[in-house]
Amino acid sequence: MSAETVGVAVAQFGPTADTRANLAQIEVLVRRAQGRGAQVVLFPEYASYFVDPFDESLFRNAQDVDGAFVQELTGIAARYGVHLVAGLLERGTDGRRVHNTVVAVDASGLRARYRKLHLYDAFGQRESDWVEPGEPAEPETFDVGGLRFALMTCYDLRFPEVGRVLADAGADVILVAAEWVRGALKEHHWRTLLTARAIENTLFVAAADHPPPLGVGHSLIVDPQGVQIAAVGTATDVAVAHLDIDAVARVRRVNPALALRRYTVQPRR
């Protein structure tokens, strides 16, 4: 095994309608994760502001990617020397809806942004009433310690082509920010889909969720062979895994599925 690793943490907490309180909780968990050796800390979807059920306050509390919330995240990243990834309510374009966005920052500011592509119009929910979908685009990635990181949001996990596009962009690690709503078999779907995305793309997958009662919890990190290497249960907490930077290349030498495939992915407009 390589002696070189990158510490990655999944930070599980339940965001509220109080952005200041969310930032305070984020800093507590970053401090805990950094103390355990994390260099990258992943938080859930809607980390800046969350209310259930959704209402007009989403748009009132949305911000730009250079707004106060991202500036505060940048300050936290600088204080603890980490890369920080979290869900942001980003201002939309139609004056009514928002973008469900994930941002990655370090001490220098914004490193990558991802707007949720597939909205959660399923299982009796209608996210599209409140959220504008992102458009398919070249993935934004960032590098830490020899690993390339890419971003994904919650329901996009159910669409394998999203993960494949990120793998084609050179990702070694997919970071999934989620609010995976509880329900019949939903925890089973969560674990199965995260594991499948790791196995089929031969890369690491890390996912951070809201805890119960709204989310399933069980934030976790899966290696390129689909083995869980760190996890949180249902509490507000962090789990840290130290990712071997040679693992992806080693697994792909044995299982060259990406090189052997006969299909590519094209966006549907």
N, C-alpha and C positions, 0 to 999 in steps of 0.2 A: 504494500500500500504506500502511496505517496505520503511523504512527511508534510506536504503543503496542503493546508486546508483553509476554507473560508467559513467563519461562523455565521450561520443564518438562524434568525429567530422568527417564530410565529407568535404574535402577541394577540391574545384573545380578550376582548372586552366588549361591553354593550354600549355603544354611543347613544347619547341622549340629545334632546333639543337644546342643550346648553353647550355651546362651542367652547367656552372657556373651561368648563369642567372636563370636556373631552380632551382638550390639550393637556390639562393637568394629569389626567389618567395616562395619556400617551407618554408623558415625560417619566412618570413613575415606572412604566413598563419598559421604556427604553433604558432607564438606569439599571433595572434588574437584568435585562438582556445583555447589555454591554458588560456588566459585571460577570456574566457567564461566558464571555468571549465572543459575543455576536458583533459582526461588522455590518450586517444587513438586518434590519428589523421590519417585519411586515405586519401591518395592521389591517382590520377588516374594511369592507365596503361601507360607505356612508359614515366614515370616522369623523368627519367635520360636523355633521348634523344629522339626526335621525329622529323621526316621529312615526308612530304607528297608531292608526292608519295614516297614510300620506294625506297631506292637505296643502292649502295655498302657502303655508309657511315655508315649504321647500324653496319656492322661488325667492321669497323674501330673504332667506338665509343663504342663498347661493352666492358664490364669489368667483372672481377670475383666478386664473392659475398664478398670477402675480399678486394676489390679494393677501389679506392679513393671515389667513390660516396657513397658507404655504410659507409665508415669511416666518411664522412661528415654528413650523416644522423645520425650516432651515436652521433656525436658531438652536433648536433641540439637537439636530444632527451635528451642528458645530460643537456644542458643549460636550457631546459624548463621543465624537469622532466616528459616527456611523453613517450609513446610508439608511434613509427612512422612507418607507413606502406606505401610503395610506389613502383611503377613499375620500374624495372631495365632492361636494355638491358644487358643480361648476355652472355658471350662468349659461343658459341656453340662448337660442337666437330668435325664438318666436314670442318673447315677452311673457310667456306663461309657464313653459317647462324648463327643466334643467338638464344638464348632462351629468350622468353618473360616471365620474372620472376617477381614475387612480393616478396619483402622482408619486414620483420617486425624486427625492432630494438628497443632497449632501451639504457640506458646509458652504459650498459655492452657490447653491441654489438648485433650481429645477434641472433634473437630469433626464427624465422621461415622463411621458403622459400617455394614458390609455383611456379612451372613452368606450364605455360598454357598447358592444355591437348588437347583441341579442337581448331584447328586453323581456322581462319576466311576465309575459302574458300567458300564464299557465297556472294550473293547480288553483284556479279560482281567483287569481291575481291579475291586475291590469297596470303594470308599471308604465306602459306607454301613455297612460292618461296624464302622467306627471313628468315623464323623462323623454328626452329626445335621444334616439340612437346615434352612436358614432358611425362614421363612414369607414369602410375598409381602407386601410392606408398602410404604407410601409411601417413595420413595427419600430417603435422607439425602444432602444435597449441601453443598458449601461454595464460597465465592466468593473468588477472588484476582485482583486487578487487572483487573476487568471481565469475567472468564470464570467460568462456573459449572462445577464439577467434580462428577462422580458416579463411583461405584465399582462394580466387577464382579470376579468371580473365575473364572479359568481355564475350566472346562468350560461355564460359563454362556455363554461366547462362541459356542457352537454353537447357541444358542437365540435367534433374531433378535428375538423379542418382548421379551427382557430389555433389549436395547439400545434398542428402541422406547419402552419404559416410561421409561427414563432420558432419552431425548430429550424425551418429553412432560413430564418434570419440569423441563425447562429447561436440561438439560446442554449445554454447549458442548464439553466434553471428557469422555470416558469413560476412566477409569484402570483397567486390567486387571492385577491381580496374579495370577501364574500359576506353576504347575510343569507345563509342557506336556511330557508324557512322550515321549521319543524313540520312534520306530517307523517303519514303512513309510509314507511319504507324510505323516508328521506335520508336518514343517517346511512342506510345501506347504499343508496345512490351516491351520496357524497364520497364515501370511502372508495366505492367501486370506480367511479369516474376519475377521481384523482389518481388512483393506481393505474387505470387504463391509460390516461394521458402520459404518465411516466414511462410505462412499458412500451407503448407503441412509438414513442418519440425518443426512447433511450436517453432520457435526461431526468434531472431532479425536478420535483414539483413540491412547492411549499404553499400552504393555504391557511389563511386566518379567517375565522368566522366569529359571529356574535355568539355568546353563550345562550343557553336557555334563560327565559322561556320562549324567546322568539326564534333564535337560531338553534342549530343542533349542537353547537360547540365542536369539540373534537378537531380543533386545528391541528394540522400535522405536516410532516415533511416525509416525502417518499423518495427513495433512491432510484437510479435508472433501471433497476430490475424489479421495481414495484414493491420493495421492502420498506415498511415504515421504520424510520430511524429516530423520530422524536414526535411527541404529541402532547397536547393538553387534553384534559377531560372536559368537564363542564364548568370549570371555575374561570374566574378572571386571572390569567397567568400567562407566562411565556414558556415556550419550549425551544431549546437551542440544539442544533445539529451542526457538526463541523464537517463540511462537505469536502471530500477528497477531490482536488482539482483534476486528477487524472482519471477519475471514475468513468466519466462519459466516454472518453476515447477508448478506455479499456473494454467497456461493455459493447461499444460499437464494433470493435475488432471481432468479438465473438458473435455478435448479433447485428449484422450490417443491414437491418431491415430498411433503413432510410435510403441506403444506396441501391437496394434491390427493387424498390417499388417502381411501378409502371404508370403511376398517375401523379399529376400535379394538382394544386388547388387554385381555382380561379374565383374571384369574387362575383357574386350575383348582385347586380345593381337594381 
